[in-house]
């Protein structure tokens, strides 16, 4: 059975390296693996639904927030399972 749009094969099966940690996308852009906007991912991190870390050197005003890609994908899978229970 074919689906539309075609379901891509997992990145690992394509030989693609899948990072463990990703940066938040730039303002107005979506994270390419999930399609989620920066604000949505930031909210999920703030609510503790996905793991993240802040890399900020002492005395610096700004840092970089990294998000655990596996925890983000696991959250989306749990959400999908809740919203689409087996029939």
C-alpha positions in Angstrom: 0.0 0.0 0.0 1.4 3.4 -0.9 0.9 6.5 1.1 0.9 10.1 0.0 3.0 12.0 0.7 5.6 9.1 0.6 6.9 8.2 4.1 10.6 8.8 4.1 12.8 5.9 5.3 14.5 6.6 8.7 17.7 8.7 8.4 19.9 5.9 9.8 18.7 3.6 7.0 19.8 6.2 4.5 23.2 6.3 6.1 22.6 9.8 7.4 24.2 10.8 10.7 21.5 11.7 13.2 22.7 14.2 15.9 21.9 13.6 19.6 21.7 17.4 20.3 20.3 20.1 18.0 20.3 23.9 18.2 17.0 25.7 18.2 16.1 26.9 14.7 16.4 30.6 13.9 13.4 32.8 14.5 10.8 32.3 11.8 12.3 29.0 10.6 11.3 25.4 11.4 13.5 22.6 12.7 14.0 20.5 9.5 13.5 17.0 11.1 10.2 17.8 12.9 8.9 20.9 11.2 8.4 22.5 14.6 9.1 26.3 15.1 11.6 27.7 17.6 8.8 28.9 19.9 7.1 25.4 20.1 10.4 23.7 20.9 11.3 26.3 23.5 8.0 25.9 25.2 8.4 22.1 25.3 11.8 22.6 26.9 10.5 25.1 29.5 7.6 22.7 30.4 10.1 19.8 30.8 8.6 17.7 28.1 11.9 17.4 26.2 15.5 17.5 27.5 17.6 20.6 26.8 20.8 22.1 28.0 22.1 25.7 27.9 25.7 26.3 27.0 26.6 29.7 28.5 30.0 30.7 29.7 30.3 32.4 33.0 29.8 36.2 32.7 28.4 36.0 29.2 25.0 37.5 28.5 24.1 34.9 25.8 24.5 31.2 25.3 23.3 28.4 23.1 20.3 26.1 23.9 20.7 22.5 22.7 17.8 20.2 22.6 18.0 16.4 22.8 16.7 15.2 19.4 15.8 11.7 20.7 13.7 13.2 23.6 11.9 15.5 21.1 11.2 12.6 18.7 10.1 10.4 21.6 7.7 13.1 22.8 6.2 13.4 19.4 5.8 9.6 19.2 4.0 9.5 22.6 1.8 12.3 21.5 0.9 10.5 18.3 0.2 7.3 20.1 -2.1 9.1 22.5 -4.0 10.9 19.7 -4.1 7.8 17.4 -4.9 4.8 19.6 -4.9 1.4 17.9 -8.4 0.4 16.7 
